[in-house]
Amino acid sequence: MFNTLLIALGLMLVLEGLLPFLAPHIWRDTFLRITQLANGQLRFMGLASMLVGLLVIILAK
């Protein structure tokens, strides 16, 4: 179980690092736009991300 969590964490970090590595200007512009969103919009994006993640986990089992 712990090994699977470490693999998942490593994969997440690899995926998170792809855009800044391949296209730093796009990543920077996107990050600046995100900082200008209202708190409610950020919460909705976080909730949507969590729900999609849960759906992927459920479908993968």
Chimera marker file (.cmm) of the C-alpha trace (Angstrom):
<marker_set name="trace">
<marker id="1" x="0.000" y="0.000" z="0.000" r="1" g="1" b="0" radius="0.5"/>
<marker id="2" x="2.727" y="2.457" z="1.000" r="1" g="1" b="0" radius="0.5"/>
<marker id="3" x="4.706" y="1.557" z="-2.113" r="1" g="1" b="0" radius="0.5"/>
<marker id="4" x="1.674" y="2.316" z="-4.305" r="1" g="1" b="0" radius="0.5"/>
<marker id="5" x="1.250" y="5.703" z="-2.616" r="1" g="1" b="0" radius="0.5"/>
<marker id="6" x="4.882" y="6.569" z="-3.275" r="1" g="1" b="0" radius="0.5"/>
<marker id="7" x="4.533" y="5.576" z="-6.932" r="1" g="1" b="0" radius="0.5"/>
<marker id="8" x="1.382" y="7.689" z="-7.238" r="1" g="1" b="0" radius="0.5"/>
<marker id="9" x="3.133" y="10.662" z="-5.631" r="1" g="1" b="0" radius="0.5"/>
<marker id="10" x="6.100" y="10.283" z="-7.963" r="1" g="1" b="0" radius="0.5"/>
<marker id="11" x="3.842" y="10.090" z="-11.017" r="1" g="1" b="0" radius="0.5"/>
<marker id="12" x="1.953" y="13.179" z="-9.877" r="1" g="1" b="0" radius="0.5"/>
<marker id="13" x="5.217" y="15.108" z="-9.518" r="1" g="1" b="0" radius="0.5"/>
<marker id="14" x="6.387" y="14.027" z="-12.972" r="1" g="1" b="0" radius="0.5"/>
<marker id="15" x="3.092" y="15.109" z="-14.538" r="1" g="1" b="0" radius="0.5"/>
<marker id="16" x="3.081" y="18.399" z="-12.619" r="1" g="1" b="0" radius="0.5"/>
<marker id="17" x="6.586" y="19.166" z="-13.842" r="1" g="1" b="0" radius="0.5"/>
<marker id="18" x="5.933" y="18.533" z="-17.531" r="1" g="1" b="0" radius="0.5"/>
<marker id="19" x="4.358" y="21.869" z="-18.439" r="1" g="1" b="0" radius="0.5"/>
<marker id="20" x="6.882" y="24.109" z="-16.649" r="1" g="1" b="0" radius="0.5"/>
<marker id="21" x="9.683" y="22.091" z="-18.260" r="1" g="1" b="0" radius="0.5"/>
<marker id="22" x="8.277" y="21.972" z="-21.799" r="1" g="1" b="0" radius="0.5"/>
<marker id="23" x="6.569" y="25.375" z="-22.013" r="1" g="1" b="0" radius="0.5"/>
<marker id="24" x="7.541" y="27.675" z="-19.129" r="1" g="1" b="0" radius="0.5"/>
<marker id="25" x="5.968" y="30.759" z="-20.748" r="1" g="1" b="0" radius="0.5"/>
<marker id="26" x="2.565" y="29.062" z="-21.035" r="1" g="1" b="0" radius="0.5"/>
<marker id="27" x="2.828" y="27.769" z="-17.462" r="1" g="1" b="0" radius="0.5"/>
<marker id="28" x="3.718" y="31.241" z="-16.154" r="1" g="1" b="0" radius="0.5"/>
<marker id="29" x="0.816" y="32.902" z="-18.032" r="1" g="1" b="0" radius="0.5"/>
<marker id="30" x="-1.605" y="30.258" z="-16.772" r="1" g="1" b="0" radius="0.5"/>
<marker id="31" x="-0.344" y="30.629" z="-13.204" r="1" g="1" b="0" radius="0.5"/>
<marker id="32" x="-0.785" y="34.414" z="-13.359" r="1" g="1" b="0" radius="0.5"/>
<marker id="33" x="-4.370" y="33.996" z="-14.584" r="1" g="1" b="0" radius="0.5"/>
<marker id="34" x="-5.133" y="31.555" z="-11.782" r="1" g="1" b="0" radius="0.5"/>
<marker id="35" x="-3.902" y="34.027" z="-9.158" r="1" g="1" b="0" radius="0.5"/>
<marker id="36" x="-6.476" y="36.530" z="-10.417" r="1" g="1" b="0" radius="0.5"/>
<marker id="37" x="-9.450" y="34.208" z="-9.875" r="1" g="1" b="0" radius="0.5"/>
<marker id="38" x="-11.842" y="34.753" z="-6.988" r="1" g="1" b="0" radius="0.5"/>
<marker id="39" x="-11.775" y="32.369" z="-4.010" r="1" g="1" b="0" radius="0.5"/>
<marker id="40" x="-15.071" y="30.794" z="-5.044" r="1" g="1" b="0" radius="0.5"/>
<marker id="41" x="-13.730" y="30.035" z="-8.505" r="1" g="1" b="0" radius="0.5"/>
<marker id="42" x="-10.594" y="28.453" z="-7.056" r="1" g="1" b="0" radius="0.5"/>
<marker id="43" x="-12.671" y="26.344" z="-4.665" r="1" g="1" b="0" radius="0.5"/>
<marker id="44" x="-14.842" y="25.145" z="-7.546" r="1" g="1" b="0" radius="0.5"/>
<marker id="45" x="-11.752" y="24.199" z="-9.561" r="1" g="1" b="0" radius="0.5"/>
<marker id="46" x="-10.361" y="22.329" z="-6.552" r="1" g="1" b="0" radius="0.5"/>
<marker id="47" x="-13.639" y="20.494" z="-6.002" r="1" g="1" b="0" radius="0.5"/>
<marker id="48" x="-13.907" y="19.582" z="-9.681" r="1" g="1" b="0" radius="0.5"/>
<marker id="49" x="-10.322" y="18.328" z="-9.670" r="1" g="1" b="0" radius="0.5"/>
<marker id="50" x="-10.938" y="16.165" z="-6.609" r="1" g="1" b="0" radius="0.5"/>
<marker id="51" x="-14.127" y="14.697" z="-8.088" r="1" g="1" b="0" radius="0.5"/>
<marker id="52" x="-12.411" y="13.856" z="-11.374" r="1" g="1" b="0" radius="0.5"/>
<marker id="53" x="-9.543" y="12.286" z="-9.447" r="1" g="1" b="0" radius="0.5"/>
<marker id="54" x="-11.949" y="10.171" z="-7.417" r="1" g="1" b="0" radius="0.5"/>
<marker id="55" x="-13.744" y="9.099" z="-10.589" r="1" g="1" b="0" radius="0.5"/>
<marker id="56" x="-10.443" y="8.048" z="-12.152" r="1" g="1" b="0" radius="0.5"/>
<marker id="57" x="-9.556" y="6.053" z="-9.026" r="1" g="1" b="0" radius="0.5"/>
<marker id="58" x="-12.942" y="4.338" z="-8.984" r="1" g="1" b="0" radius="0.5"/>
<marker id="59" x="-12.770" y="3.487" z="-12.683" r="1" g="1" b="0" radius="0.5"/>
<marker id="60" x="-9.213" y="2.186" z="-12.350" r="1" g="1" b="0" radius="0.5"/>
<marker id="61" x="-10.170" y="-0.355" z="-9.669" r="1" g="1" b="0" radius="0.5"/>
<link id1="1" id2="2" r="1" g="1" b="0" radius="0.2"/>
<link id1="2" id2="3" r="1" g="1" b="0" radius="0.2"/>
<link id1="3" id2="4" r="1" g="1" b="0" radius="0.2"/>
<link id1="4" id2="5" r="1" g="1" b="0" radius="0.2"/>
<link id1="5" id2="6" r="1" g="1" b="0" radius="0.2"/>
<link id1="6" id2="7" r="1" g="1" b="0" radius="0.2"/>
<link id1="7" id2="8" r="1" g="1" b="0" radius="0.2"/>
<link id1="8" id2="9" r="1" g="1" b="0" radius="0.2"/>
<link id1="9" id2="10" r="1" g="1" b="0" radius="0.2"/>
<link id1="10" id2="11" r="1" g="1" b="0" radius="0.2"/>
<link id1="11" id2="12" r="1" g="1" b="0" radius="0.2"/>
<link id1="12" id2="13" r="1" g="1" b="0" radius="0.2"/>
<link id1="13" id2="14" r="1" g="1" b="0" radius="0.2"/>
<link id1="14" id2="15" r="1" g="1" b="0" radius="0.2"/>
<link id1="15" id2="16" r="1" g="1" b="0" radius="0.2"/>
<link id1="16" id2="17" r="1" g="1" b="0" radius="0.2"/>
<link id1="17" id2="18" r="1" g="1" b="0" radius="0.2"/>
<link id1="18" id2="19" r="1" g="1" b="0" radius="0.2"/>
<link id1="19" id2="20" r="1" g="1" b="0" radius="0.2"/>
<link id1="20" id2="21" r="1" g="1" b="0" radius="0.2"/>
<link id1="21" id2="22" r="1" g="1" b="0" radius="0.2"/>
<link id1="22" id2="23" r="1" g="1" b="0" radius="0.2"/>
<link id1="23" id2="24" r="1" g="1" b="0" radius="0.2"/>
<link id1="24" id2="25" r="1" g="1" b="0" radius="0.2"/>
<link id1="25" id2="26" r="1" g="1" b="0" radius="0.2"/>
<link id1="26" id2="27" r="1" g="1" b="0" radius="0.2"/>
<link id1="27" id2="28" r="1" g="1" b="0" radius="0.2"/>
<link id1="28" id2="29" r="1" g="1" b="0" radius="0.2"/>
<link id1="29" id2="30" r="1" g="1" b="0" radius="0.2"/>
<link id1="30" id2="31" r="1" g="1" b="0" radius="0.2"/>
<link id1="31" id2="32" r="1" g="1" b="0" radius="0.2"/>
<link id1="32" id2="33" r="1" g="1" b="0" radius="0.2"/>
<link id1="33" id2="34" r="1" g="1" b="0" radius="0.2"/>
<link id1="34" id2="35" r="1" g="1" b="0" radius="0.2"/>
<link id1="35" id2="36" r="1" g="1" b="0" radius="0.2"/>
<link id1="36" id2="37" r="1" g="1" b="0" radius="0.2"/>
<link id1="37" id2="38" r="1" g="1" b="0" radius="0.2"/>
<link id1="38" id2="39" r="1" g="1" b="0" radius="0.2"/>
<link id1="39" id2="40" r="1" g="1" b="0" radius="0.2"/>
<link id1="40" id2="41" r="1" g="1" b="0" radius="0.2"/>
<link id1="41" id2="42" r="1" g="1" b="0" radius="0.2"/>
<link id1="42" id2="43" r="1" g="1" b="0" radius="0.2"/>
<link id1="43" id2="44" r="1" g="1" b="0" radius="0.2"/>
<link id1="44" id2="45" r="1" g="1" b="0" radius="0.2"/>
<link id1="45" id2="46" r="1" g="1" b="0" radius="0.2"/>
<link id1="46" id2="47" r="1" g="1" b="0" radius="0.2"/>
<link id1="47" id2="48" r="1" g="1" b="0" radius="0.2"/>
<link id1="48" id2="49" r="1" g="1" b="0" radius="0.2"/>
<link id1="49" id2="50" r="1" g="1" b="0" radius="0.2"/>
<link id1="50" id2="51" r="1" g="1" b="0" radius="0.2"/>
<link id1="51" id2="52" r="1" g="1" b="0" radius="0.2"/>
<link id1="52" id2="53" r="1" g="1" b="0" radius="0.2"/>
<link id1="53" id2="54" r="1" g="1" b="0" radius="0.2"/>
<link id1="54" id2="55" r="1" g="1" b="0" radius="0.2"/>
<link id1="55" id2="56" r="1" g="1" b="0" radius="0.2"/>
<link id1="56" id2="57" r="1" g="1" b="0" radius="0.2"/>
<link id1="57" id2="58" r="1" g="1" b="0" radius="0.2"/>
<link id1="58" id2="59" r="1" g="1" b="0" radius="0.2"/>
<link id1="59" id2="60" r="1" g="1" b="0" radius="0.2"/>
<link id1="60" id2="61" r="1" g="1" b="0" radius="0.2"/>
</marker_set>
